[in-house]
Amino acid sequence: MAAASSSPSAASTNIMLAIYEKKTNSIDLYRPLRQYISFTYSDREAINLEDDLSTVKALRSDIERIPDPSPNTRRDLLISYFKSLCLIETRFPISPDKDHINTVQFTWFDAFKQKQKAVQQNIHLEKAAVLFNLGAVYSQISLSYDRATVDGRRQASHAFIAAAGAFAFLRDNASTKASMGNSTTVDLSVECAGMLERLMLAQAQECVFENTIAKGSTPGVCAKISRQVGLYYEEALAALNAAPLKDHFEKTWIVHVQLKAALFYAEACYRYGLELHEKEEIAEEIARLRIGVNALAEAKKSSKGAAAQLLDAIIKLEVNLNRNLERAVKENDRVYLMRVPSPSSLPYLPAFSMVKPMQMNEVLDASKEKMFASLVPDSSAKALSRYTEMVDDVIRTQAEKLQQGSEITRVRLKEMDLPDSILALEGNFNLPEDLKNEVEKVQASGGPAGLEAELQQLGDLRRVNQELLVQTEELLQKEAAEDAQFRSQFGKRWTRSQSSTLTKTLQERLNKFAANLKQAGESDVRIERSLREHSTLMSILDRRPIEAALPSLSRPIMSLDANEDAIVGALKQSLRQLETLGAQRAGLEDMLKEMKRKDDILPKLMTSTGSYEDLFRKEIAKYDHICKEIGQNIEAQEQLLMQIQAQNEEFVAVFSLEDYKASREKCYKQIQASVAKCQEIKENINEGLKFYVTLQDAITNIKQQCSDFVMTRNIQCRELMEDVQRQMAGFSFQDRKNTGPYPTVGEPHQTPRFSPQMQTEPQSTPLPSSQTPYYRPPEQPMPGYGHPPPPYSAPQQPSPYHVPPPTAAPYPPPQVQQQAPVSHGYGQPAYPGWHGPYYNAPVQQPGSLPRPPYTIPNPYHPHQSGYYRQ
């Protein structure tokens, strides 16, 4: 039971759905509620609430009438009645129970199958039905706006968002309660409410998409918004195809939602394809367009009963997709020669939601309503609030005393260096927590011994880079030698550019990489030297556990009265007593909280006929014994701390504790210095590893460019040799010059593949080897061939392989002014060692490396909705 509508001048795709309201039977709430007030409270109370009862009666009567001509008026009525129901629910028990209001039966018919109805004697069905109708009215308000205008579409989107909020509120707060019992309807189920919420969000996002198109946003933005429209429709479709909705809705509902899901998925493919075409990513464009065409073709198979406007929109989009697909395939075959990826290898299309359900808590909040306020004993409520404040004050005061006592104990023990000094005497050493964590972190990463293996890995990576660099240089040298040989053989007939001219930029980059490698090798030597120089310092970190490296507190060599054991025993006994007092304080605090949780005097307040103050004094007195125990605990702790202080002074004098503290602090500093040096060396090694890995990628990249350059030059060489041989044999070169190496196929003019005079330079922007074109049309010069690569010819731009030092890196960058980056060595740090960037590597430019292969499966996965499940 849906109303399909579209604005007269709106686009043909803008056909949307609105929901009809549920219908109900007449019911009298006035008499049962008034009788309940008279019986439970008094006749006078019933007379005083006459206006509230009349208001409820009028609201229910308006709900039963034929919907108002104005949807906005109907919306306000439904909101007011729902708030009234919330107030009635807390004051009037409506149920079949004999002591409750059992003469009221709510009857509501299913909105989609009106022969089905629910009859219940509880207010939950009434509240759920009103929420459903509120969502339906919001959807009707949406269709009342002129969606041919930007402002009309914006207002419609807001109304659909409100409808989604109403259905979401129904699903989360009322559906479950209303579905209890034997008499229920499907339209109020959790599944149906969730489906309607998704549908409203889809239509709200659709309005946003149409405004995005009207504003002329970029294809990428339009594709994301369109994809989200499709996702919302897919979620609604999944709910429609599952129980209990599968057989409850008309076939036209499912067809409409199914076609909308396919339409906006194909629309997203179309818009995304436009963006890919601008980026010259022709292969993925072809794959996306094919996916869109297949989606529409599959949807058209089950389009019986769909609106004509929707079918027209699908046909138009299909024409646009096929036109762009034909163009992309033709360009790829003639120019780009890229391999088209399979649909399963493509990532999901990006989506961006511009809408979310409106939060209805504020709209439907009844806490400020005054209806039936007098039924609540206000004096009892105020008295309860006052008593609660009194209890809170007691709890807060006693909790502060307990916390203060624990803090005093912690500070006093720390001042006396207890219980650490006792533990040190027994051989139980403890490092400060932060220092211990740092040591464990260093040991977990291998410690000083692990630095040797990492240093070896550093050398291996350096050798790999050197070998790659040599192989790359040999490629260019070999090609240059062949070019020189042919130039010597054919003389002036060999008209193409010299290799040394074309490879000048590449050679400069290779030279720079070689220089960087040399400086990096020097940095590696410094790292190794630092490791050797500080190996003795860092050897302390090899002690496991690290506490074994700490000095021990020894007993005095000579003792006059041999009372050391008695002193230690008395001090330990006092510390145990102090610990017992701390545990008692924790238990007292828990006891206070538990008493407050169970303290409920509301029944006593409701039945009390005397003074509230007398009742309060009696009830608050039950906390006195806990307060007394807390005071005794604090007093006992203070006396015990004074005793511990005297015992500790005697302990310090006997065991020379000051000398032990000095040696312990010295050991702490040595461990800290070792950790700092080990971390510094490890950071330098990691920086070197990062540099070599980045440089390896850079050299591999330039090696690929050189390989592509050599391949292109070889092709030119063969064609030029054929021309030279024709000239030498007396053949006419004019025919070849007019026709070119490739025949035209349905084109008035075709750009020649190569010209002997064409200045071919290596690309600065690499392509994957499987997709590297052998040529580009003259009107689209190959980037980086006619101009040196920007990272090495324009100082103001960063280099493509720069590894920026971290903010707090151990290698501060050198101070330079208005100069291009240059290589630097290592400076002198505050602690023995060295700092400085590993080398002044260039910054990687976006797009300078080939994109990774696609590994994300199926961009339109069937699990989202089950729509395209094969």
Secondary structure, 3 states (H helix, E strand, C coil): CEEEECCCCCCCCCCEEEECCCCECCCCCHHHHHHHHHHHCCHHHHHHCHHHHHHHHHHHHHHHCCCCCCHHHHHHHHHHHHHHHHHHHHHCCECCCCCCECCCCEEEECCCCCCCEEEECCHHHHHHHHHHHHHHHHHHHHHHCCCCCHHHHHHHHHHHHHHHHHHHHHHHHCHHHHCCCCCCCHHHCHHHHHHHHHHHHHHHHHHHHHHHHHHCCCHHHHHHHHHHHHHHHHHHHHHHCCCCCCCCCCHHHHHHHHHHHHHHHHHHHHHHHHHHHHCCCHHHHHHHHHHHHHHHHHHHCCCCCCCHHHHHHHHHHHHHHHHHHHHHHHHHHHHHCCCCCCHHHCCCCCCCCCCCCCCCCCCCCCCCCCCCHHHCCHHHHHHHHHHHHHHHHHHHHHHHHHHHHHHHHHHHHHHCCCCHHHHHHCCCCCCCHHHHHHHHHHHHCCHHHHHHHHHHHHHHHHHHHHHHHHHHHHHHHHHHHHHHHHHHHHHHHCCCCCHHHHCHHHHHHHHHHHHHHHHHHHHHHHHHHHHHHCHHHHHHHHCCCHHHHCCCCCCCCCCCCCCHHHHHHHHHHHHHHHHHHHHHHHHHHHHHHHHHHHCCCHHHHHHCCCCHHHHHHHHHHHHHHHHHHHHHHHHHHHHHHHHHHHHHHHHHHHHCHHHHHHHHHHHHHHHHHHHHHHHHHHHHHHHHHHHHHHHHHHHHHHHHHHHHHHHHHHHHHHHHHHHHHHHHHCCCCHHHHHHCCCCCCCCCCCCCCCCCCCCCCCCCCCCCHHHCCCCCCCCCCCCCCCCCCHHHHCCCCCCCCCCCCCCCCCCCCCCCCCCCCCCCCCECCCCCCCECCCCCCCCCCCCCCCCCCCCCCCCCCHHHCCCCCC
